[in-house]
Amino acid sequence: MNTPELDWFKSSYSSAQGDDCVEVAVTNHTIHVRDSKDVTRPHFAVGRDGWARFVHYAAQG
C-alpha cells in the first residue's frame, strides 16, 4: 500500500520546550497519532468518528 507523507502537528497547548506531547496528522478518513519524543515508533490511526468521540470525552475532564 502506498501511504502519502503525513503532515504532523502538535497542539497549540504544547509547550515550546518539547515536553511530553503527541503529534497528530489528519487525512480524509483517519486521524494519525504518534509520540513526539520518538517519531520512529509506529503510530496509530483512528477513524474521524472515533476521534470525535475521544475529543468529546477528553473535553469533559
Secondary structure as UniProt FT lines:
FT   STRAND          9..10
FT   TURN            12..13
FT   TURN            16..17
FT   STRAND          22..26
FT   STRAND          30..35
FT   TURN            36..37
FT   TURN            39..40
FT   STRAND          44..47
FT   HELIX           48..59
//
